Amino acid sequence: MSRRRPLRHVTFTLGAAITLGLLATAALSLVYTPADLLAMSIAGRLQGPSGAHPFGTDHFGRDLLSRIMTGAVTSLAVGVIAVGIGAGFGVSLGLASGWIGGWIDETLMRLVDAVQGFPRSSRRCCSPRCSRPGWSSAWWPSASPSSRSSRG
């Protein structure tokens, strides 16, 4: 059995390059941005890329490169916080289920099996249209009974 190097996989290499680029942009934006984020110039609005504004300006005349660089920090923070909340909830639920055992453990295992039994594409397609607006639409298992009954 041969061990494949990760850099031979195109998707891994592309994902790693995008991630490293985002991290480098976020780190650079903490110490340097080409222009003031909030400086508006109505005369310079909606300009295309130029030497002064490499990505152009928005409808308020603000530099897009500076705004994108600063937005990278926010994107990374949101991603880390979301993964931390999900991992914390999942690990604590799994530990509690394994510790308590019995019918609680069996019920949670069957719930996870049922959720993972549906292909991800089916959950994405059925979730928004089968649930009402609000928090329930963000929780995709709510669409499972509806998608099951729609098959006939």
C-alpha positions as CSV (number, residue, x, y, z in Angstrom):
1,M,0.0,0.0,0.0
2,S,1.5,3.3,-1.1
3,R,1.1,6.4,0.9
4,R,0.1,9.3,-1.3
5,R,1.5,12.8,-0.7
6,P,-1.1,15.4,0.0
7,L,0.3,17.9,-2.5
8,R,-0.5,15.4,-5.3
9,H,-4.2,16.0,-4.7
10,V,-5.3,19.0,-6.7
11,T,-8.3,19.8,-4.4
12,F,-6.1,19.6,-1.2
13,T,-3.5,21.8,-2.8
14,L,-6.1,24.4,-4.0
15,G,-7.8,24.4,-0.6
16,A,-4.6,24.8,1.3
17,A,-3.5,27.7,-1.0
18,I,-6.8,29.5,-0.5
19,T,-6.7,29.0,3.2
20,L,-3.1,30.2,3.5
21,G,-3.9,33.2,1.3
22,L,-6.9,34.1,3.5
23,L,-4.7,33.7,6.6
24,A,-1.9,35.8,5.1
25,T,-4.4,38.5,4.1
26,A,-6.0,38.6,7.5
27,A,-2.6,38.8,9.2
28,L,-1.4,41.6,6.9
29,S,-4.6,43.6,7.5
30,L,-3.9,43.7,11.2
31,V,-0.8,45.8,10.6
32,Y,-1.4,47.4,7.2
33,T,-4.2,48.4,4.9
34,P,-3.6,50.5,1.8
35,A,-6.3,53.0,2.6
36,D,-8.6,54.1,5.4
37,L,-11.6,51.8,5.7
38,L,-14.1,54.5,6.4
39,A,-12.8,57.3,4.2
40,M,-15.4,58.1,1.6
41,S,-14.9,60.0,-1.7
42,I,-18.1,60.6,-3.6
43,A,-16.0,61.9,-6.5
44,G,-14.1,58.6,-6.6
45,R,-17.0,56.2,-6.4
46,L,-17.4,53.1,-8.5
47,Q,-13.9,53.4,-10.0
48,G,-12.3,50.4,-11.6
49,P,-9.0,49.0,-10.6
50,S,-6.1,51.5,-10.7
51,G,-2.8,52.1,-9.0
52,A,-4.4,53.9,-6.1
53,H,-7.1,51.4,-5.7
54,P,-6.1,47.9,-7.0
55,F,-9.6,46.4,-6.6
56,G,-11.4,49.7,-7.3
57,T,-13.9,51.5,-5.1
58,D,-17.4,50.9,-4.0
59,H,-20.5,53.1,-4.4
60,F,-19.3,55.3,-1.5
61,G,-15.8,55.7,-2.9
62,R,-14.2,53.4,-0.3
63,D,-11.2,51.3,-1.2
64,L,-12.3,47.7,-1.8
65,L,-8.9,46.1,-1.2
66,S,-8.8,47.5,2.3
67,R,-12.3,46.4,3.0
68,I,-11.6,42.8,1.8
69,M,-8.5,42.6,3.8
70,T,-10.3,43.6,7.0
71,G,-13.2,41.3,6.2
72,A,-10.8,38.4,6.1
73,V,-10.3,38.8,9.9
74,T,-14.0,38.7,10.5
75,S,-14.5,35.7,8.2
76,L,-11.8,33.7,10.1
77,A,-13.3,34.7,13.5
78,V,-16.8,33.6,12.5
79,G,-15.5,30.3,11.2
80,V,-13.4,29.6,14.3
81,I,-16.3,30.5,16.6
82,A,-18.8,28.4,14.6
83,V,-16.6,25.3,14.6
84,G,-15.8,25.8,18.3
85,I,-19.5,26.0,19.2
86,G,-20.4,22.9,17.1
87,A,-17.4,20.9,18.4
88,G,-18.2,21.9,22.0
89,F,-21.8,20.9,21.7
90,G,-21.1,17.7,19.8
91,V,-18.3,16.5,22.1
92,S,-20.3,17.3,25.3
93,L,-23.4,15.6,23.9
94,G,-21.4,12.5,22.9
95,L,-19.6,12.4,26.3
96,A,-22.9,12.7,28.2
97,S,-24.5,10.1,26.0
98,G,-21.6,7.6,26.5
99,W,-21.4,8.3,30.2
100,I,-25.2,7.9,30.9
101,G,-25.7,5.1,28.5
102,G,-28.9,3.1,28.3
103,W,-31.9,4.3,26.3
104,I,-30.6,7.9,26.0
105,D,-27.4,6.7,24.3
106,E,-29.5,4.4,22.0
107,T,-31.9,7.3,21.1
108,L,-29.1,9.7,20.3
109,M,-27.3,7.1,18.2
110,R,-30.4,6.4,16.2
111,L,-31.1,10.1,15.7
112,V,-27.5,10.6,14.3
113,D,-27.9,7.5,12.1
114,A,-31.2,8.9,10.7
115,V,-29.7,12.3,10.0
116,Q,-26.6,10.9,8.3
117,G,-28.7,8.4,6.3
118,F,-29.9,11.2,4.0
119,P,-27.5,12.4,1.4
120,R,-26.2,15.9,2.0
121,S,-27.6,17.1,-1.4
122,S,-31.1,16.0,-0.4
123,R,-30.9,17.8,2.9
124,R,-29.8,21.0,1.2
125,C,-32.6,20.8,-1.4
126,C,-35.4,20.0,1.0
127,S,-34.5,22.0,4.0
128,P,-35.4,25.6,2.9
129,R,-38.6,24.8,1.1
130,C,-40.1,22.3,3.7
131,S,-39.7,24.5,6.8
132,R,-41.0,27.9,7.8
133,P,-38.7,31.0,8.1
134,G,-36.8,31.3,11.4
135,W,-34.6,29.1,13.4
136,S,-36.3,25.9,12.2
137,S,-35.2,26.6,8.6
138,A,-31.5,26.5,9.8
139,W,-31.9,23.1,11.3
140,W,-32.0,20.7,8.4
141,P,-33.3,17.5,10.1
142,S,-36.7,19.2,10.3
143,A,-37.1,18.5,6.6
144,S,-36.6,14.7,6.9
145,P,-40.2,13.7,7.4
146,S,-41.3,16.0,4.5
147,S,-38.8,14.6,2.1
148,R,-39.6,11.1,3.1
149,S,-43.3,11.6,2.4
150,S,-42.7,13.3,-0.9
151,R,-41.1,10.2,-2.3
152,G,-44.3,8.3,-2.0
